[in-house]
């Protein structure tokens, strides 16, 4: 009996000590592949905040598909901050009144602390000589991408090709749609997600070109070896953004606004930017971008705002049911 | 005062109440909520969504592949169940345990494994693709995935029923001069047919709702290899909850009609078998027919 009581009180003491250690806890709801970025970032912020405010912050993370995460937050997952890979996901929370309507202007750079670009991954030696979007749509080429209707990765590829086609001499919406029709015919399948597409291309050796985030190329190199593939930068591609926002409704209730704000602000600090660069995401800091120039070759990019008038608008025109993607797949 | 009937477990009122509450919370409430949500759309709109070109194609793929998979398992599952019950062989317990594995495996793992096996450079794919049989990333791949995950339903439903058929019955049939084929068609098959239908219906129902294992091997091309659950997820990705609900309700309705007809068929088969004649007489008849 005595022993039981002893161990019970020991457990209680430990719990109390743990609670005392953390003055406040923050939950960051994020997309799947952000795990690595925030795994490194969180301890950095904890140290910084301890020094600055003398508080211990407990940081919890929740990862999943971007849209799924956002739906969970809308349904009551008490996330203090959301860090996503598509603006329209945060837009959805703004519509629901959980996030400020002008969330994109609350932080610099459209509230996106780092960016990436859509690139081509081709097999070693580039046997099909794929240099640009026109080559990907060429005869006899197989392209591996995730489903454009269901994944951010697939959507970015589609929009990159569309923007490229628009910029060609005499390019307009009609010619772009025709080009996309040709391009999508070269997809023997639509993968379930980004990682599934990578496995299909690298491991099952299907297709001649995989189109994905620049940051994924390094992951692929780590997983499959650098000599297995080459990265090709097309003449124009999309600069993908990774927007972040405060979930006002939650932080006002919890009283964690100060800490949540600092957590996101710190992403733009030298340390935060360096961490992004080391995870192969293009930092916003121009000096760091120069420092890591070998990671990030210069590439001509467009933003979804430039060409499509925002992520939400692009989504409505192209991927919503009955949009251009569906029109391409309508049998005549 | 009427005599009280004694039952092994007392308290019919309590048990029925418990049953109703339990089923309501677990099944009626969620399904009712779904139908309520769908009723925000008019009937016409639901039909419009269901009759869209992509939805129709997806329904065809989903129900067609599920039917094929359930049929394949009805045939081969019957053989597996028969062998497992009737023949002793070394490692039988091991094989018996294997049957349940598709239940335990996360379906996404199953899908990825099957896709790896059947891909052009996979262990199986490299031999069958040169023969012109493409499995991975085609509708055939969907059938393979669904067959894999629904195998236990048929086998596990049939096993106890086959165990119940005493070998004496077959011996009697043989003694009375029935050929092996007659013994099977007139004696054994009618006895196991209702269970076979149940196994088929369970496998079919499970296959219709399957998502995880299919999307990794299907290829997911619009109008060709998209399944309805993928379209539902796709609508949810667009935050189109109503559209997704509409598809789900239509799917539920179709499945319910199909399951109900299988159940009726099964009930009819069981009754016919019970009401006709005892097995021995059937065996005798078989004898007469052959004479």
Interface residues (C-beta under 8 A of the other chain):
Chain A: X67 X71 X92 X147 X149 X150 X187 X188 X189 X190 X191 X192 X196 X199 X200 X203 X204 X205 X206 X315 X319 X320 X321 X326 X329 X330 X331
Chain B: X52 X53 X54 X112 X115 X116 X119 X120 X121 X122 X136 X137 X215 X216 X218 X219 X220 X221 X222 X223 X225 X230 X233 X234 X235 X236 X237 X238 X239 X240 X243
